[in-house]
Amino acid sequence: MIEAGKHLGAFSIQLVILAIRKQALHICHTQAASAIGGSPTQETTKLRMISKMQHNPVVQESRDTANTKGLVEICSQIERAFLYDVGNAEELAKVVDTGMDLIC
């Protein structure tokens, strides 16, 4: 019974982790869409101002591309972590389900 409680607690924590990762994915995808779509974020606006001051549009384009690639990589890392955590949650769900069957 104590063991089942520990698994249930672990499952609850895993669900919280999944909710946090889901929110992080939402934020990341929003930022990436904004960067790709051309909506100016504070960082993009700052980089454009620096580029104008340097009178070099190539520098700005290069920085925007690097920024977008960085966002895509971060999103990919978060997605991989989310999928890994989904697997953990599924395994914990099986253990919790089995434990609950034994109690009832």
C-alpha positions as CSV (number, residue, x, y, z in Angstrom):
1,M,0.0,0.0,0.0
2,I,2.9,2.4,0.8
3,E,4.6,1.4,-2.4
4,A,1.4,2.2,-4.4
5,G,1.2,5.6,-2.7
6,K,4.8,6.4,-3.8
7,H,4.1,5.4,-7.4
8,L,0.9,7.6,-7.3
9,G,3.0,10.5,-6.0
10,A,5.6,10.0,-8.6
11,F,2.9,9.9,-11.3
12,S,1.4,13.1,-10.0
13,I,4.8,14.8,-10.2
14,Q,5.3,13.5,-13.7
15,L,2.0,15.0,-14.7
16,V,3.1,18.4,-13.4
17,I,6.4,18.0,-15.3
18,L,4.4,17.3,-18.5
19,A,2.3,20.4,-17.9
20,I,5.4,22.5,-17.5
21,R,7.0,21.0,-20.6
22,K,3.8,21.6,-22.6
23,Q,3.8,25.2,-21.6
24,A,7.5,25.6,-22.6
25,L,6.7,24.0,-26.0
26,H,3.9,26.5,-26.5
27,I,6.1,29.4,-25.6
28,C,8.9,28.1,-27.8
29,H,6.6,27.5,-30.8
30,T,5.1,31.0,-30.4
31,Q,8.6,32.6,-30.3
32,A,9.8,30.5,-33.3
33,A,6.6,31.4,-35.3
34,S,7.2,35.1,-34.4
35,A,10.8,35.0,-35.5
36,I,10.0,33.2,-38.8
37,G,7.0,35.3,-39.5
38,G,8.8,38.5,-39.1
39,S,7.0,39.8,-36.1
40,P,9.5,41.9,-34.2
41,T,10.5,40.6,-30.8
42,Q,12.6,42.7,-28.5
43,E,15.8,40.8,-29.5
44,T,15.1,41.1,-33.2
45,T,14.3,44.8,-32.9
46,K,17.5,45.4,-30.9
47,L,19.6,43.4,-33.5
48,R,18.0,45.5,-36.4
49,M,18.9,48.7,-34.6
50,I,22.5,47.5,-34.2
51,S,22.6,46.5,-37.8
52,K,21.3,49.9,-39.0
53,M,23.9,51.6,-36.9
54,Q,26.6,49.5,-38.5
55,H,25.0,50.1,-42.0
56,N,25.3,46.4,-42.8
57,P,22.1,44.6,-43.6
58,V,23.9,41.3,-44.1
59,V,24.9,41.3,-40.4
60,Q,21.2,41.6,-39.4
61,E,20.1,38.8,-41.7
62,S,22.9,36.5,-40.4
63,R,21.9,37.2,-36.8
64,D,18.2,36.7,-37.5
65,T,19.0,33.3,-39.1
66,A,21.2,32.3,-36.2
67,N,18.5,33.4,-33.8
68,T,15.8,31.4,-35.6
69,K,18.1,28.3,-35.8
70,G,18.7,28.6,-32.1
71,L,15.0,28.7,-31.4
72,V,14.4,25.7,-33.6
73,E,17.1,23.7,-31.7
74,I,15.6,24.7,-28.3
75,C,12.2,23.7,-29.4
76,S,13.6,20.3,-30.6
77,Q,15.2,19.7,-27.3
78,I,12.0,20.6,-25.4
79,E,10.0,18.2,-27.7
80,R,12.5,15.4,-27.1
81,A,12.3,15.9,-23.3
82,F,8.5,16.1,-23.5
83,L,8.3,12.8,-25.4
84,Y,10.7,11.2,-22.9
85,D,8.5,12.4,-20.1
86,V,5.4,11.1,-21.8
87,G,7.0,7.6,-21.8
88,N,7.8,7.9,-18.1
89,A,4.3,8.9,-17.4
90,E,2.9,6.0,-19.4
91,E,5.2,3.6,-17.4
92,L,4.1,5.1,-14.1
93,A,0.5,4.9,-15.1
94,K,0.9,1.1,-15.7
95,V,2.5,0.7,-12.3
96,V,-0.2,2.8,-10.6
97,D,-3.0,1.0,-12.4
98,T,-1.6,-2.4,-11.3
99,G,-1.1,-1.2,-7.8
100,M,-4.7,0.1,-7.6
101,D,-6.0,-3.3,-8.9
102,L,-4.1,-5.0,-6.0
103,I,-5.7,-2.7,-3.4
104,C,-9.3,-3.1,-4.7
